[in-house]
Structure formats: C-alpha cells, structure tokens
Amino acid sequence: MPVANKTDQIVDAAKATFLTIGYRATSMDLVAERAGVTKRTIYNNFKSKEQLLEAVIDGTLARLNGRLAPLPPDAGPPKLLRFAETLIELICWDGAIGVQRLLIAEIDAFPKLATRLVTASGEIMEGPVASWLVARGHKGAPAAGLAREWINRLTAPARLDRLLGRRKPYPEEPGGNALDALDRAAARDAVAYLLKLP
C-alpha cells in the first residue's frame, strides 16, 4: 500500500477515534488497531498524537476547500443559492460538526489549532463571496467584511442547532443530503439579502 494511502488510513482512523471517544481517551494503540497498521507505522508518519490531530484539522480544511466551488463574477440567484446550500451542508455535515465539537472540548489544550480552524475555514468560505462582491463594485476590505457577515448570517443558526443537538447533522458526505426546510429557507433568505446589497 502506498505511503500516502497509509497516511490517509491513519488520519481517518484517528479522526474516527477522536470523534467517538475524544482526544484524551484516544491512544496510538487504538488508532493503529482501527487503521489496521502497527503503532510503529503511525510513529513513522506522525511524531505525536497532537500531530495526528493537526492532520485531522488539515484534512477537514482540505475537504471544505475542495467541495466549495468558486462563484463566477456573474453568478445569479440559482448559482448563489447552490453555493449557499453547499455551505450549509458542509458546515452541518456530521464530520464537520464532530471536528468542531472536538476542538471545543480541547480548546484549552489547543487554542492555536482551534484558531487556525476558525480562521482558515472562514477564509475558504468568505473568499468566493468577497470576490463576487468585488466584481459587483465593492472594495476589497469592505467586501471581505460583508462576506464574513453573510456567511455568519447563513450558517450560524444551522451550525449552532447541530452543535447543541437541537437538529441532527447531515449524515452523508457533503453533496449527498437533501437540506431540511429550515436550511433551505435560510439559504433563500441569505441569497435575497446578498442580492439587495448596494
């Protein structure tokens, strides 16, 4: 098996174990068992459990970045709506909610890692919206601020509901779920708001 595939196996096993029993209860032995590799193989790829956690966060960010298509400058309501729905689905997917809960639980131990996740995911989500706003005549910094406000307006209630257990996260990989009525309405409202911006 190629090293990259083994590395992915290890990271996937670490993520599943972290999300199931928590970071502190996870041992390298458990990760090795779940990944079907030896503990030595894990240590050949990762120096510590913390480095494994960093790899889980990096993988989450890569998935977010890979699933979010750019917004063309001339994107109209249908493309904006699809973008908004994709964002909600990405943020409210079971895997994403699990990683957010994990970092909330471990924020005292890993404040820099939590900050990195929030900052990088914000940039990934806001970038396409800010570019779309700039194409419509907004300046760079104000466009970034408007994009951030729009993302929060769109995703914060849905994410909070999932983090608090008021609604279930989407179980399938992003792209494989039908949004519930609340999320569809939030996406429509957010697009209408975006289109009204001067």
N, C-alpha and C positions, 0 to 999 in steps of 0.2 A: 504494500500500500504506500503511495507517495507520502512524503512528509507533510505536505500541505493538507492532505486528506486526514492524516492522523491528527494534525494540529486542530483542524475543524472538529473532528470527533471529540477531542479532549475539551475544547471550548464548549461544544454543545452539551457534553456530559456535565461540565462544571456549571453551566447555566441552569440546566435542569435540576441539578442537586441544590444549588444555591436557592432557586425558587421554591423547591419542595421543602427543604428543611432549614434554610437560612445559611448565611455565610459562616457564622461561627460554628455551627454544628457540622459543617462540611469538612471532611478530611480528604487529603490527597488519596488515601486508600479507597474511599468511596467514589471519588471521581475516576480513578483508574479502573475500578470494577465496572462502573457504569459505561465507561468509554471502551472497555474491552482491551485495555493496554496495561502495561506494567507501570508501577509508580516511577520507576527509573525513566521510562519513556516520557512521562509527564515532566519530570525534572530536566530532561534533555531539551525540552521545548519551553518550559516556564520555570523561572527560578523560585517562585513562591506562589502561595495561594492568592496573594494580593495581585500579582501579575496576571493570574488567571481571571480575576475579577475585572481588571483593566481590559483584558481581551474580550470579555463578555460585553463590556460597555462599548468597546470599539466595534464589535460585531453588530450591536444594536444600532449604532450610528450609521454604519455602512448600509444596513438594511433600510433604514429611513432614507438615506441619501439615494440609494438605488431604486427605491419604489416611488419617489416623488419626481414626476416628470416636470420639466421646465414649463413655465407659462409663456406662450408666444406673446409678443407685444400687442398683437391684435386679438387676443383671446376675448371672446364674447361670453355671454351668460352660460351656454352649455359647457364650455371648457372650464370656466371658473367654477361652476357647480361641481363638475367632476373632480377638480383639484380640491375643493373644499371637502367633498365626501371622502376622497382618498386620505386627506389629512386626519379627519376624524377617525377613520378606520385604522390608520397607522398608530395614532395616539392611544386608541381604545382597544387595540388588539391585546389579547391575553399575555403574550410575551412582553409587550411594551409596558403594560400595567405591572407585570411581575417585576421587571427591572426597576421601575420607579419605586415600587414598594420596598424592594431590596435596598435601594440606596437611601430611602427614607429611614429604614431601620438601622442602617450603618453610617448615617451622616456624621456622627461624632468621630468615628474611626477614619472616614474617608471624605472629608469635606471638599478637598480639591477634586476628587473624582466626581462627586455629585455636581460640583460647579461646572466641571468640564462637560458633563452630560447635558446639563441645562443650557449652557452657552452654545455648545456645538449643535444641539438639536434645534435650538432657536434660530441659529444662523441658517441651517439647512432648510427649515420651514419658511423663514422670512425672506430668504434671498429671492426666490421666484416672484413673490408678491411685490417686493420692493422694486425689482426690475420692471415688472408690469406697470407699477405706479410711475416710475421714472419715464417709461415710454409714453405715458399719458401726461407728462409735463411736470411731475413733482420733482423736487430737488432730492439729491442723494440722502442726506441725513434725515430730513423730514419724511421721506418715503420709507426709510427703514423703521422709523418710529410708528408710522401709520401701519406698516406691515405687521409689526410686533403687536400693536393694539388689535388688529384684525384677527391675527392668529389666536390671541388670548380670548377674544370675543367668541370665536368659533369653537375652540377646543376646551376651554377651561371648565365649563359646566359638565360636559360629557366625561372629561378625564376625572374630575372630582367625584362624580357619581360612581365611576368604576373603582377608584381608589378607596372610597368609603364603603363599597359593596352595595350601593343602592341600585345599581344596574350591573348586569354581568358583562364582562369584557367580551369582545368578539372572539370566538374560539378558533376560527380558521386564519391562516396566513392572510395578510392584507391582500385584498382583491378577490377573496373567496367568500365574503359575507354580504348579506343584504342589510343595509343600515336600518335601524329601528326608526319609528315615526318621529321621535324626538330629535334624533340626529339628522334626519332628512330635513326637518323643519329648520333646525339650526343652520344647516348648510345653505338652504334657500334664503334665510334671513341675512346671513353673513354676506352672501353674494349681492343681494339687493342693497345692503349697506355699502359695500365696496363700490358698486356702480354709481352710487349717489355722491361719492366723494368728489369735491370740485377738482 
